[in-house]
Amino acid sequence: MTEQRFDVHDHRHALKLRKDAGDTELWENREGLDCPACEEPFDELLISEKRHNSFNPPGGRFCVVRESDRILVFTH
């Protein structure tokens, strides 16, 4: 089974990088891309390659996608 990855570079036209800390990135969805978890548009995407993460509550619904080497948190 092949892992389906969310490739930021494939969607770069619709996303704006807000913060890059090396092992974590925060992106803003500017064109209403759909979340791969719930298939509804998301507001922001946090990508982390760190093994341990701690997040402040986003203030609304969020979806999590786990890939082999990173975690993706989509806020709505």
C-alpha positions in Angstrom: 0.0 0.0 0.0 1.4 3.4 -1.0 1.2 6.3 1.4 -0.8 9.2 0.2 1.2 12.3 1.2 0.0 15.9 1.3 2.6 17.7 -0.9 2.8 21.3 0.0 4.7 22.1 -3.2 1.8 20.7 -5.3 -0.5 23.2 -3.6 2.0 26.1 -3.2 -0.1 28.3 -5.4 -2.9 28.2 -2.8 -0.8 28.3 0.4 1.2 31.0 2.1 4.0 30.1 4.5 3.5 32.0 7.8 6.3 30.4 9.9 9.1 28.0 9.3 11.1 26.8 12.3 13.0 24.0 10.5 11.1 21.0 11.9 7.7 22.8 12.0 5.9 24.9 9.4 2.7 26.9 9.5 0.8 27.5 6.3 -2.3 29.6 5.5 -4.9 28.2 3.1 -5.7 31.2 0.8 -7.8 29.4 -1.9 -10.0 27.0 0.1 -8.1 23.7 -0.4 -9.8 20.7 1.1 -8.5 18.9 4.1 -7.5 15.4 3.3 -9.1 14.1 6.5 -12.6 15.5 6.2 -12.6 16.9 2.7 -13.8 20.3 3.8 -11.8 23.5 3.3 -9.2 24.2 6.1 -7.9 27.5 7.4 -4.3 26.7 8.4 -2.0 23.7 8.2 0.7 23.0 10.8 3.3 20.4 9.7 5.7 18.9 12.2 8.5 16.5 11.8 9.2 16.4 15.6 8.5 13.2 17.4 6.9 15.0 20.4 4.5 17.9 19.9 2.4 20.2 22.1 -0.2 22.5 20.7 -2.4 25.3 22.0 -6.0 24.6 21.3 -6.9 26.1 17.9 -10.3 27.5 19.1 -12.3 25.3 16.7 -12.4 22.0 14.9 -9.1 20.4 13.7 -8.1 17.3 11.8 -4.9 15.3 12.2 -3.1 13.3 9.4 -0.2 11.1 10.4 2.4 10.3 7.8 5.4 8.1 8.3 7.8 11.0 9.1 5.5 13.9 10.1 2.1 15.0 11.5 -0.2 17.4 9.8 -2.8 19.4 11.8 -5.5 21.1 9.7 -7.5 23.8 11.5 -11.0 24.8 10.4 
